Amino acid sequence: MLKVLVACGNGIGTNVLIKNKAEKTFRKLGLEAEFHHSTIDEAMSEIEQFDLVLTPKELVKRFELPEGSSVTLIGLSNVLSETELVEKLRLYEYIR
């Protein structure tokens, strides 16, 4: 089961939108995942516990992944786009 972290600047609004869309999309794709959400600052202290991090594209630069990290960081241009999420999951080989 994938451990997915959804992170945004304040940890309130945008990450809930992304989390809800991702949960629905993963279910449709048959992907088992456990979802969590937090602010980016909180995420950095626990990021290595996750397989995948979803965040708005403009916030990707705020992440500093440790050297050799196996965490996949996906920035989304349109946080409500199922199509974009599916394309990026395919790009990072979470689906075929």
Buried (B, 14 or more C-beta within 10 A) or exposed (E): EBBBBBBBBEBEEBBEBBBBBBBEBBEEBEBEBEBBBBBBEBBBEEBEEBBBBBBBEEBBEEBEBEEEEEBBBBBBEEBEBBEBBBEBBEEEEBBE
